[in-house]
Amino acid sequence: MPEAVTSSRVVSTVTGPIELRWAEVTHQGRRRENNQDAVLSSFPLFVVADGMGGHIGGEIASSRTVERLSAAVKRETVSPDVIEEALERAVDDIASHTETTDDGTGTTVTGVYLDLTGEEPTWVTLNIGDSRVYLLRDGALAQVTTDHSVVQELIAAGRLSPEEAENHPYGNVITRAVGPSDGVVPDYVRLEVVDGDRFVVCSDGLTKELTDYGILHFLLQHEDPAAAVDAMLEAALENGGRDNVSIIVVGARLVSADDDTSTVEISSPVSS
């Protein structure tokens, strides 16, 4: 089992400091030969990419997408324009690997970032594909992103129930991805920052094995992000681990003047 690590950072904003704590884990699962997921967990952007296509084509697609996003984050403030330019470069990277990729090679890209450019700090989620972002707020868990998948379209059209979708033969077919076509733009959702917010960003390898109630259970049981991702990964593997599993948990706390905090990023290992 990989060892999860909790990182923390206090950031200054126009409305006061915010402490972020996060952890990530990725695992090939119990039935896959390699891991085609890739994870970016670097303030202010937290992203999961789930690759598809060929023996290693999906791995190339997800890794190049995360590398392009990571490079963009290091250079500039995160914005939709920055994200979309990085994704365009990733599409070119994927297409350049002609020996291992084809027209069906691509990757999901899903995540959340903290936007500090406005009058108030806000969260922004982004999504292409069927990886997901969940938000835990006031004790309730909500799926923020909407899957780009055949079964989600059938659900939206009233032709399929969520229960029927769980075992639908087209359950793995997505309708939007980075790679197969040019100019793919993520869906964005902007959210206010509330004290105690906790996000889960995950590939479908988690949601195939763990219900929304299960995700909520482990978040409520484990305040520490590393402990939460470890517990969810262990449960997903115990439930079958049929796919690669990637999980990021990000939490935010509004810092008061009496809190003893610093702006230094701190990392501490947590046993898995």
Disulfide bonds with the S-S distance in Angstrom:
none
